[in-house]
Amino acid sequence: MLVAGGSTVVAAVGGGVALGRSEQRGPEPTGAVGLFDVDKASELLPPTSLHDGTGPQSIAFDGGQLYALQVMQGGIRLPDEKRRLSGRARRLAGDMCVTAFSRSGAAAQHMYLRGFGHGISMGVEPSEYGALLWVESQADRQTGYGRAVTRIPFRHGTVLDSSSPSVRHHRPLPDSHRIHPAVDVAAKRLLVSHWTNREHHYTIHRLDDFLAGSYQPLFHVEDTALRSGETLQGCALNGNHIYQLTGTPYTDDEGHNPPSSGGNTYVSAIDIRSGKTTGRRKLSMAPRLSFREPEGLAIRLGANLELCVAFSVKSPGRRNLAVYACQSGQWS
């Protein structure tokens, strides 16, 4: 399907129908972006410490369980390492920490991933054996960002290397870079965000096909929402829409993004059927957070579908994670 305006959406596999609640219509609120009213958000997790002191990069949910990815902090020496590595060395190596929060909100469990990537987005797939994490992998040592995606089991207290024989790397787009995944658990689909040269795109795949090594996408969508100078901070997939988070942290009053401006954090919705941006809204929740850098976007399933936004918040000596939930409505 070729769409006016230069964006392309390819339904490349039989049965690649879009999913969602398009049959349900009602008054659309001012803050509607896709299925969600982003002007009305509730605090899901107050500023809370992760396992490492660095800031969060992305979040994902397995039911009520929250997982967060962060770049591994400097100064740590793991058992098989000869010396402590700096934060810059960890970042360029693609070393990350996964924190799993208990239902009470405590950072209860963790594992380390060496050589995987930066963690702009992630996914969690539930299984009878425990949570399966979808993350970027095969980090480019020049940038620290992943060149592939993989699915790995979460194992508390362990260290996993990207070079391990147990890690299966999927490279559906060998010429692309800065690749990172998200999972649509309800529809069993995988979203792959990637850059080709200076252009940002998304592909959507059936999970089972992707795992079997069949990488023909259901949809290939050009990013029509990202504006010049914006920083991509996360993505999620639900129904007919890709949701995209952009923004940078607060500066001081003299900078380009002072708290008095309300920040420059935006969430957008891209319709996978047309490739068009169908919603874009500045996020106004938690304006008084210290630092307030957008760092992750995820869908939370449950009795009420929620779009969850993560922020990195400064505290003395470390960064914390805060999460806010936007409720779905009966429009779009």
N, C-alpha and C positions, 0 to 999 in steps of 0.2 A: 504494500500500500504506500503510494507516494503522496505526501502531504504538502500542500502549498506552504511556501515560506522556507523551504530547504530542509526541513526536518524529515527524517525517514523513520517509519515504523514498519518492521518486517514481521509478519506473522508467517513464520517459516515452517512450522510443523503442524500437521493436521490436528484439529481439535484445539488450536491455540486460542481459545475464546477468553475474552476478558471476564473477570469476576468482580462482583461487588454488589452494592445496594442501589444500583441506578434506577430500579423500579420504584423505590421508595422516595417520594417527594414531599417536601414541606417548605415552609418559609425559610429562606437562607439567611442566617445571621450575618452581621457585618464582618465577624471574624472567621467566616467559613473558609477553610482551605481543604479542598477535597471533602472528606467525610467529617472533618473535625473543626470544632469551634476553638480556635487558638487564643481567642480573647478571654476565654474562661478556663483557667488552669488551676489545679489544686496541687499542693505540695505532696509529693509521694515519698521523697526522702530528703530530710533536711541536710545541710552540709555535713558530710560524714567522711571519715578517713578511709582510704583504701589501704591495701596491704603495704604498698610502697608509697613514698612521699611525693612522687610525681603526680601530675594532673591526669584525669581520665581522658581517654581518646574516644571511646565509644561504649555503648551499653547494649544489652539484649536481655530478653526474658525467657525463662522456661517455666510457664505457668506463673506462679507468684515469686519465683526465684529470680533475683537480679544478678547479672554478671557484668563486669566492667573490665575493659582493656586499658592498660596504661603502658607507656614506655618505661622500661626498668630503670630504677634510679641509680645514680652513680655511687661509688663507694662500696658496693656489695661484692663480695667474693663468694661464689658458689663452690660447693665441695670439691669439684674437679678442676677448679681454676687456680692458676699459679699466683695471680695477683688481683687486687681490686681494680675495677675498671671505672673510668670516668663516665659521667652522664652522656657526654658527647660520643664516646666510644660505644656505649650501649645503644644510643639512638641510631648511629650509622650502621651498626651491626644488625639492627632490627630485633633487638632483644626486648621482650615484653613481659609484663606480669598480668595474670588474670586474677581478679578478685571476685569471689562468690559471696554474696551477702545472705545472711540468714533472713528468715521472714520478719524478725524483729528489727532488722536494719543493721546488724553488726557485720563487720567484714570478717566472716567466719573462716573462709577457706581461700586458698590461692594455689597457683602453679606458675612456673616460669617457662616462657617460650623463647628459645634462642635462635636468632637468624630468621625470624618470620616476617617482621615488617613494622609498620607504624601504628596500625589499628584504627584507621578512620571510621570503619564500620565493622560489625561482626554479626553473627547469627548464632542462635542456639536451637538445635533440633533435639526434641525429647526422644528417648529410647528406653527400652526395658532395662538397659544396662547403665543408665545414667545419662547425663547431659552430653551431647555431642556439639562441639564448638566448630563453627565455620569461621575461619580467619584467613587473612592473606599469608603468603609463605614465600620462600626463596627470596629473601630480601636482597635488593640491589645494594651492594656495599658502598656505592657512591652517594646514595640518597637515604638509605634505610627503609625504603618503601618496598612492598611486596611485588613480585612479578607473576605470582600464581595464587591460587586459592586451595585450601585443603579443609578436610573435616577430621577433627581429632577428639578423642574422649577427654573430658575434664577429669583429672586425677589430682586430688589435693596433695600438696607438699612435694610434688614431683618437678623435675626439670626435663623438658623435651626439646630436642634439637631439630631444626628444620631438615638437617641432613640425615636424620634417623631413617633406617629402612622401613620403619612402621608408618612413616608419613608419606602419603600419596599426593603428589602435587598435580593440580589440574591447571593447564595453561590453554584455555579456550581461545585466547587472543595473543599469540606469541609476539606480535609486534607492538603490543600495548604495554603501558607501564602504570605504576601507582594503582594497582588492582586491589579491590577490596570487596567482600561479599556482605549480603544481608539475606535473611531467610523469611519467606512468607510461609509460616508454619501451617496456617489454615488451608492454603491451597497447594502446599507441597511444591513451592517454587523457590528458585534461587535468583537473587538479583546480584549482578556483577557490575560494579562501577569501575570504569577504567578510562585512561587517557590514551589517545592516539595522537602523537605529536602534541599539539597544544589544544586539541579538542576533547571535550569530555562527553562520554557516552555511557549508556546502560544497556546491558543485555539481560533478558529474563529467560530462565531455563526451567524445565521440569527437573526436580531434584533427582528422581530415579534415573532419568536419561543422562544427566550430568555425571552422576556417580559411575555410570556404565561407560563413560568416555565418549558419549555422543553430545557434542557441544553446539549443535545447531539450535539457535535460540528460537523461542516462541515469538519474542519481540526484540527488536534492536532500536533503541530510542536515543536520538541526539538530545543532549541537555540544552533545552531552550530556556531554562530558568536562571542559570548562572550568569551573573552580570560581570562586566569588566571590573577587575580589582577585588572581587569577592573571594573569600576563603571558604572552600567546601569543608564542612564539619560533620557530615553524616548523611545517611540515607536509609530509607525503609520502603518496603513494598506491601501494599494491601489493596485488594480488589483491582480497580481500574487505574490506580494511581501509584506513581513513585513519589515519595515525600523526600524533600531535600532541605538540609539545614546549612545555613551560611552565617558567617559573622566573625568578629574578632573581639578580644577583651576590651573592657573599659580602659581608657587612658585617663590622665589627669584632666583637669578643667581646661588646660591649654592645648590638649591633644586633639586628634581628629575624631575621637569617639568618647567624649566625656559622659559621665553618668547623666548629666542634665539633658542630653540628647535622647535619652531612652535607649541608647545602644544601637547597634547596627545588626542585630540578630534577626534573620528572616527565615521563615519556613515557606516552601513552595510546593505545589502539587503539579506533576506532569502527567497528563493523561496518556496511558500507553497505547490507546487506540488511535490517537491522532498525532501524538508527539508534541502537542501544544501545552504550554503552561496555562493551567486553568485556575490557579489561585496562588497568591503571594501575599504574605502578611508579616509586618514587623511584630516580633514577640515582646509583649509588655510585661510578662510575669516576672516577679522577683526583681524589680528595678534597683533595689537597695543592696543586692548581693555585692560583696567585696570582690573585685576583679571581674566576675561574671563573663567567662568565656564559654560560648556554646561548644559542647564537646560530646555529641552523640545524639542519635535519634532512633527510636525503636517503637514498634507496635507491641502493646500489651493486650493479650487476649484474656477474656473473662466474661463475666455477666454483662459488662459494658466494655466495648472496644475503646482503647485509649491510645493516643499518640503521645509518647513520652519524650521529653526534651531534657538533656543532661547539660549541666553547667560545671565548669571548673571554678572553684572558689578558693581564694588564698586564705591561709591562716599562718601563724608564725611557724616557719620552718618546713611547711609542706603545703600541698594542695588538697582540697576536699572535693567530694562529689555531691551535687544537689540535683534532684530529679523532680520534674513537674509533669503532670498528666493532663492532657486535653481530651475531653469527652467527644464521642461521635454523636452525630445527629441523623436526621431522616431527610437529607437532601442530597444533592449532587448526582 
